[in-house]
Amino acid sequence: MKSENTVWHAQSVSRQMREQQKSQRGKVLWYTGLSGSGKSTIANAVDIKLHELGKHTYLLDGDNVRHGLNGDLGFDDAARIENIRRVAEVAKLFVDAGLIVSTAFISPFRSDREYARDLIGAADFIEVFIDTPFEICEQRDPKGLYQKARSGEISNFIGISSPYEAPTTPDIHIQTNELSVEQATAEIVAQLRFEKI
């Protein structure tokens, strides 16, 4: 999708030049999982670790993005699809800037995550499934959303009145009932080092 009467403007400073300056490769860590699974917590912990390692990063968090860029979107299926489309476009720009960008979004639909992978490029996209059992997410309920959904205050809530399509073959699979935040962070960072970013 693009606006009419626009032409892509070529830039003199290339992605390769930006990456060389930063001594890293641009990548997207696409965290997905239910509300309360620990996506933001783990993404933040990984971001801290990468920063300590001298990496240039940025973290796009679902709630934070909805305070600005996506503040005009609701939570029905069409709005969720548009939410992920916009985030994927922003993440692609960050990769072009040579950054390692993390996105912490429920992103419930496989087709949307595949769209993001195709747009950004499979070589630059790492899907990180924060796999937390539904019961644990509902028990945690850090924002009180499950309780509101159960009482009918929130409609189209993922896992209750709207589906979550779990990844079938994520690039990184974190089972939070088996790993602490520290262990999950170490596993993700080890994978990134293996990929030499």
Contacts in CASP RR format, 6 or more apart in sequence:
PFRMAT RR
TARGET T0000
AUTHOR 0000-0000-0000
METHOD contacts of the structure
MODEL  1
MKSENTVWHAQSVSRQMREQQKSQRGKVLWYTGLSGSGKSTIANAVDIKL
HELGKHTYLLDGDNVRHGLNGDLGFDDAARIENIRRVAEVAKLFVDAGLI
VSTAFISPFRSDREYARDLIGAADFIEVFIDTPFEICEQRDPKGLYQKAR
SGEISNFIGISSPYEAPTTPDIHIQTNELSVEQATAEIVAQLRFEKI
15 26 0 8 1.000
15 95 0 8 1.000
15 96 0 8 1.000
15 97 0 8 1.000
15 98 0 8 1.000
18 96 0 8 1.000
18 97 0 8 1.000
18 98 0 8 1.000
19 25 0 8 1.000
19 26 0 8 1.000
19 98 0 8 1.000
22 55 0 8 1.000
22 56 0 8 1.000
22 98 0 8 1.000
22 99 0 8 1.000
24 55 0 8 1.000
24 56 0 8 1.000
24 98 0 8 1.000
24 100 0 8 1.000
24 197 0 8 1.000
25 98 0 8 1.000
25 100 0 8 1.000
25 124 0 8 1.000
25 195 0 8 1.000
25 196 0 8 1.000
25 197 0 8 1.000
26 94 0 8 1.000
26 95 0 8 1.000
26 98 0 8 1.000
26 99 0 8 1.000
26 100 0 8 1.000
26 101 0 8 1.000
26 124 0 8 1.000
26 197 0 8 1.000
27 95 0 8 1.000
27 100 0 8 1.000
27 101 0 8 1.000
27 124 0 8 1.000
27 125 0 8 1.000
27 126 0 8 1.000
27 192 0 8 1.000
27 195 0 8 1.000
27 197 0 8 1.000
28 91 0 8 1.000
28 92 0 8 1.000
28 94 0 8 1.000
28 95 0 8 1.000
28 101 0 8 1.000
28 102 0 8 1.000
28 103 0 8 1.000
28 116 0 8 1.000
28 120 0 8 1.000
28 124 0 8 1.000
28 125 0 8 1.000
28 126 0 8 1.000
29 43 0 8 1.000
29 46 0 8 1.000
29 100 0 8 1.000
29 101 0 8 1.000
29 102 0 8 1.000
29 103 0 8 1.000
29 126 0 8 1.000
29 128 0 8 1.000
29 188 0 8 1.000
29 192 0 8 1.000
30 91 0 8 1.000
30 103 0 8 1.000
30 105 0 8 1.000
30 107 0 8 1.000
30 113 0 8 1.000
30 116 0 8 1.000
30 117 0 8 1.000
30 125 0 8 1.000
30 126 0 8 1.000
30 127 0 8 1.000
30 128 0 8 1.000
31 39 0 8 1.000
31 40 0 8 1.000
31 42 0 8 1.000
31 43 0 8 1.000
31 102 0 8 1.000
31 103 0 8 1.000
31 104 0 8 1.000
31 105 0 8 1.000
31 128 0 8 1.000
31 130 0 8 1.000
32 39 0 8 1.000
32 105 0 8 1.000
32 106 0 8 1.000
32 107 0 8 1.000
32 108 0 8 1.000
32 113 0 8 1.000
32 127 0 8 1.000
32 128 0 8 1.000
32 129 0 8 1.000
32 130 0 8 1.000
32 167 0 8 1.000
32 170 0 8 1.000
33 39 0 8 1.000
33 106 0 8 1.000
33 107 0 8 1.000
33 129 0 8 1.000
33 130 0 8 1.000
33 131 0 8 1.000
33 132 0 8 1.000
33 164 0 8 1.000
33 166 0 8 1.000
34 106 0 8 1.000
34 132 0 8 1.000
34 134 0 8 1.000
34 137 0 8 1.000
34 158 0 8 1.000
34 159 0 8 1.000
34 164 0 8 1.000
35 106 0 8 1.000
35 137 0 8 1.000
35 143 0 8 1.000
35 145 0 8 1.000
35 146 0 8 1.000
35 157 0 8 1.000
35 158 0 8 1.000
36 132 0 8 1.000
36 137 0 8 1.000
36 140 0 8 1.000
36 141 0 8 1.000
36 142 0 8 1.000
36 143 0 8 1.000
37 130 0 8 1.000
37 131 0 8 1.000
37 132 0 8 1.000
37 137 0 8 1.000
37 176 0 8 1.000
38 130 0 8 1.000
38 132 0 8 1.000
38 176 0 8 1.000
38 181 0 8 1.000
39 104 0 8 1.000
39 105 0 8 1.000
39 106 0 8 1.000
39 130 0 8 1.000
40 61 0 8 1.000
40 62 0 8 1.000
40 63 0 8 1.000
40 104 0 8 1.000
41 181 0 8 1.000
42 128 0 8 1.000
42 130 0 8 1.000
42 174 0 8 1.000
42 176 0 8 1.000
42 181 0 8 1.000
42 184 0 8 1.000
42 185 0 8 1.000
42 188 0 8 1.000
43 59 0 8 1.000
43 61 0 8 1.000
43 102 0 8 1.000
43 103 0 8 1.000
43 104 0 8 1.000
43 128 0 8 1.000
44 59 0 8 1.000
44 104 0 8 1.000
45 181 0 8 1.000
45 182 0 8 1.000
45 184 0 8 1.000
45 185 0 8 1.000
46 102 0 8 1.000
46 185 0 8 1.000
46 188 0 8 1.000
46 189 0 8 1.000
47 57 0 8 1.000
47 59 0 8 1.000
47 102 0 8 1.000
49 185 0 8 1.000
49 189 0 8 1.000
50 57 0 8 1.000
50 100 0 8 1.000
50 189 0 8 1.000
50 192 0 8 1.000
51 57 0 8 1.000
53 189 0 8 1.000
55 100 0 8 1.000
55 197 0 8 1.000
56 98 0 8 1.000
56 99 0 8 1.000
56 100 0 8 1.000
57 99 0 8 1.000
57 100 0 8 1.000
57 101 0 8 1.000
57 102 0 8 1.000
58 94 0 8 1.000
58 99 0 8 1.000
58 100 0 8 1.000
58 101 0 8 1.000
58 102 0 8 1.000
59 101 0 8 1.000
59 102 0 8 1.000
59 104 0 8 1.000
60 87 0 8 1.000
60 90 0 8 1.000
60 91 0 8 1.000
60 101 0 8 1.000
60 102 0 8 1.000
60 103 0 8 1.000
60 104 0 8 1.000
60 105 0 8 1.000
61 104 0 8 1.000
62 87 0 8 1.000
62 103 0 8 1.000
62 104 0 8 1.000
62 105 0 8 1.000
65 83 0 8 1.000
65 86 0 8 1.000
65 87 0 8 1.000
65 105 0 8 1.000
66 73 0 8 1.000
66 83 0 8 1.000
69 86 0 8 1.000
69 90 0 8 1.000
70 82 0 8 1.000
70 83 0 8 1.000
70 86 0 8 1.000
70 87 0 8 1.000
73 79 0 8 1.000
73 80 0 8 1.000
73 82 0 8 1.000
73 83 0 8 1.000
75 154 0 8 1.000
75 155 0 8 1.000
75 156 0 8 1.000
75 157 0 8 1.000
76 156 0 8 1.000
77 109 0 8 1.000
77 156 0 8 1.000
77 162 0 8 1.000
80 108 0 8 1.000
80 109 0 8 1.000
80 112 0 8 1.000
81 109 0 8 1.000
81 112 0 8 1.000
83 105 0 8 1.000
84 105 0 8 1.000
84 107 0 8 1.000
84 109 0 8 1.000
84 112 0 8 1.000
84 113 0 8 1.000
84 115 0 8 1.000
84 116 0 8 1.000
85 112 0 8 1.000
85 115 0 8 1.000
87 103 0 8 1.000
87 105 0 8 1.000
87 116 0 8 1.000
88 115 0 8 1.000
88 116 0 8 1.000
88 119 0 8 1.000
88 120 0 8 1.000
89 119 0 8 1.000
91 101 0 8 1.000
91 103 0 8 1.000
91 116 0 8 1.000
91 120 0 8 1.000
92 119 0 8 1.000
92 120 0 8 1.000
94 101 0 8 1.000
95 101 0 8 1.000
95 120 0 8 1.000
95 124 0 8 1.000
100 192 0 8 1.000
100 197 0 8 1.000
106 158 0 8 1.000
106 164 0 8 1.000
107 113 0 8 1.000
107 116 0 8 1.000
108 158 0 8 1.000
108 162 0 8 1.000
108 163 0 8 1.000
108 164 0 8 1.000
108 165 0 8 1.000
109 165 0 8 1.000
110 165 0 8 1.000
110 167 0 8 1.000
110 168 0 8 1.000
113 127 0 8 1.000
113 167 0 8 1.000
116 125 0 8 1.000
117 125 0 8 1.000
117 127 0 8 1.000
125 171 0 8 1.000
126 171 0 8 1.000
126 172 0 8 1.000
126 191 0 8 1.000
126 192 0 8 1.000
126 195 0 8 1.000
127 167 0 8 1.000
127 170 0 8 1.000
127 171 0 8 1.000
127 172 0 8 1.000
128 170 0 8 1.000
128 171 0 8 1.000
128 172 0 8 1.000
128 174 0 8 1.000
128 188 0 8 1.000
129 166 0 8 1.000
129 167 0 8 1.000
129 170 0 8 1.000
129 172 0 8 1.000
129 173 0 8 1.000
129 174 0 8 1.000
130 174 0 8 1.000
130 176 0 8 1.000
130 184 0 8 1.000
131 166 0 8 1.000
131 173 0 8 1.000
131 174 0 8 1.000
131 175 0 8 1.000
131 176 0 8 1.000
132 175 0 8 1.000
132 176 0 8 1.000
132 177 0 8 1.000
133 177 0 8 1.000
134 159 0 8 1.000
136 176 0 8 1.000
136 177 0 8 1.000
137 146 0 8 1.000
138 146 0 8 1.000
141 147 0 8 1.000
145 154 0 8 1.000
145 157 0 8 1.000
146 157 0 8 1.000
146 160 0 8 1.000
148 154 0 8 1.000
148 157 0 8 1.000
149 155 0 8 1.000
149 157 0 8 1.000
149 160 0 8 1.000
149 161 0 8 1.000
150 160 0 8 1.000
155 161 0 8 1.000
156 162 0 8 1.000
158 164 0 8 1.000
167 173 0 8 1.000
171 191 0 8 1.000
172 187 0 8 1.000
172 188 0 8 1.000
172 191 0 8 1.000
174 184 0 8 1.000
174 187 0 8 1.000
174 188 0 8 1.000
176 184 0 8 1.000
179 187 0 8 1.000
END
